[in-house]
Each structure stands twice: as C-alpha cells, then as structure tokens.
Amino acid sequence: MQKRVVFRSRLLPYLLVAPQIAVTVVFFFWPSYQALESSFFLEDAFGFSRQWVGLLNYTELFDDPGYLRSFRTTLIFGLSVAFLAMSLALALAVAANRVVRAATSYRTLLIWPYAVAPALAGVIWYFLMNPSLGIVAYWLQNAGVDWNHYVNGDQALLLVIVAAAWKQISYNFLFFLAGLQSIPRSLIEAAAIDRATPFQRFWTITFPLLTPTTFFLLVVNLVYAFFDTFALIHATTEGGPVDATSILVFRVYSTGFVGQDYGSSAAQSVILMALVIAMTIVQFRYVERKVVY
C-alpha cells in the first residue's frame, strides 16, 4: 500500500513550488504577455512612442509572401530534423546496446556532441561545408556534386537540417539507450527461441516498448527545431540565400533586431508560440493514442 505524504503546514507545499512558479511567471508568462501586447502596436525603433494599430501587424504578415514561405520552410525543416535525428539516434542506440567491449567509451563518444553549443555547432558545419575551405564540400565536389550553399537554397536548407540533426542526435541517443536497457531480455530471448529474425524482434517487441520514449522525443525534437535552432542557422547561413533557410524563429529576430519592426516581430512570436502549442496538443491528442505504456 502506497503511503500518502501529509504536510504538517498548509503553507509548506506552496513554498516548495514557489521558486518554479516564480521562474515560470518571470521567464514565460510575463514575456508572453509583453509580446502579445506589443503585437497590437506600431513602435518606433527606439521605443519612445507607440501607436495602436489593432490587428494590422497580423494582417500584413499573412499578406507577405515571404512570411508565408517561411511556414513551408519551417515545416520541412522541423519534420526533417526530427526524423533524421531520431532515426540515427535509434540506430546508434541499438548498436551501442549490443556492444560488450569498450561500451562505456563508445557511448561517451556518442554523447559528446550534445555538449557543443548550437552556435559552435553551426560554425563547425560552416567550415566543413564551405565551398572553398570545407573538407566535406571538397569530398562532395570530387564525387561530382556541385556544392555551393551560398547560391543554392536547397543545399543551404539541407546543410542546416544536417547540422541541427547532428546536434540533437546525442540527446535522443541517451533516451533511446535507456529505453532499450529497460526492456527485459527474456522477451527478446523468447522471440529468438521462436525463430523470429532480428528485424522481427525489433519491430514487434523492441520498438512497441520504445513508443513512450519515441513519443516524448518527437515532442522535444519538434520544439527544438522550431525554437532552439536560431543560433545554429545564424552562424551557418544567416537565413540565406534569399530567405531559403529563414525559419519562423529566425524571422522573428531579423524583423525585430535587424528591421527594427518590433510590432511585427512580436506578432510573429505570438503566431509561432500558438503554432507550437497547437502542434503539441495535436500530438498528445492523436499521436499518443498509438503509444504502448
């Protein structure tokens, strides 16, 4: 029978959660309110005056073909990063789970990239894929690929997708490996005795038992792709060429800090926040149904 925790003071539970509530209010609710308020105003570049414009900032955004194109770029970028990072991490976790000798060293090497800051990861891939200096670009050109992401928008988008996925693989690897190690060995051995192939054992036993981990990582990776890749894109392509890699979070920065249009930037941040909240609700409402707990 599980014991119920009883606090001697009614005030103590609220004091325990007060720091977390304070952090949430200061760093999430208050900035969100300020962004929502600013989205209804037209402000000068120095913030000395403002003019109420209502929904004008929102209507101008949806009349802008460049902003609408960013939705498509963000969707392609987010789904590609999540799929690539999770699939490669799962393959590496399966391989690491079967390693017997030097297992600790092997897993440590796979975890290291997560310690790299997003801006530094962008700089690394910037030099690797530089058409003039990059070693990977040199290999591609020797293989017959005309690589130049400075003028080719598709190549630039592919570059930031690979760089963002590489940065996130280690995080996914940790959770997938922990999930694999929690699966009872007896289930796999019983399937092997029944002459199930390694692929059948993975698809019918291992992967269904990993669905809670997979669902959690799907939500985390999509949020990462939508919000936490600004520094990487800024260090790698700066949104170019011709806005080919300008995802929604990067447009918020370029509109507000480069274009000095704070009202439009605030409106974009509100739209981005609403989009991610809606996407998360859809995932929990429909995708979670296929999760096996």
Long-range contacts (C-beta under 8 A, 24 or more apart in sequence): 32-273, 34-266, 35-266, 35-269, 35-270, 35-273, 36-266, 36-270, 37-266, 38-262, 38-263, 38-266, 39-263, 39-266, 39-267, 39-269, 39-270, 40-263, 41-263, 42-263, 43-262, 43-263, 45-260, 45-262, 47-262, 53-263, 57-263, 57-264, 57-266, 57-267, 58-267, 58-271, 60-264, 61-264, 61-267, 61-268, 61-271, 66-243, 66-246, 67-251, 67-268, 69-243, 70-243, 70-246, 70-247, 70-248, 70-251, 71-248, 73-157, 73-243, 73-244, 73-245, 73-246, 73-247, 74-226, 74-247, 74-248, 74-249, 76-157, 77-157, 77-160, 77-161, 77-164, 77-225, 77-229, 77-245, 77-247, 78-222, 78-225, 78-226, 78-247, 79-222, 80-161, 80-165, 81-161, 81-164, 81-165, 81-168, 81-221, 81-224, 81-225, 81-229, 82-218, 82-221, 82-222, 82-225, 84-161, 84-162, 84-165, 85-164, 85-165, 85-166, 85-168, 85-169, 85-172, 85-221, 86-172, 86-214, 86-217, 86-218, 86-221, 88-165, 88-169, 89-168, 89-169, 89-170, 89-171, 89-172, 89-173, 89-176, 89-217, 90-172, 90-176, 90-210, 90-214, 92-169, 92-173, 92-176, 93-172, 93-173, 93-176, 93-177, 93-179, 93-180, 94-176, 94-180, 94-202, 94-206, 96-173, 96-177, 97-177, 97-180, 97-181, 107-177, 110-169, 110-170, 110-173, 111-170, 111-173, 111-174, 112-170, 113-166, 113-167, 113-169, 113-170, 114-167, 114-168, 114-170, 114-171, 114-174, 116-167, 117-231, 118-167, 118-228, 118-229, 118-230, 118-231, 118-232, 118-235, 119-231, 119-232, 119-234, 119-235, 120-235, 121-163, 121-166, 121-167, 121-232, 121-235, 122-163, 122-231, 122-232, 122-233, 122-234, 122-235, 122-236, 123-235, 123-236, 124-163, 125-159, 125-162, 125-163, 125-166, 125-236, 126-235, 126-236, 129-159, 149-237, 149-241, 150-240, 150-241, 151-241, 152-241, 153-241, 153-242, 153-244, 153-245, 154-244, 156-237, 156-240, 156-241, 156-244, 156-245, 157-244, 157-245, 159-236, 159-237, 159-245, 160-229, 160-232, 160-233, 160-236, 160-237, 160-245, 163-232, 163-236, 164-224, 164-225, 164-229, 164-232, 167-232, 168-221, 168-224, 171-220, 172-217, 172-221, 175-213, 175-216, 175-217, 176-210, 176-213, 176-217, 178-213, 179-209, 179-210, 179-212, 179-213, 180-206, 180-210, 183-209, 183-210, 208-292, 209-292, 211-290, 211-291, 211-292, 212-291, 212-292, 212-293, 214-291, 215-283, 215-287, 215-288, 215-291, 218-283, 218-287, 219-280, 219-283, 219-284, 222-276, 222-279, 222-280, 222-283, 223-276, 223-280, 226-272, 226-275, 226-276, 227-272, 227-276, 248-272, 248-275
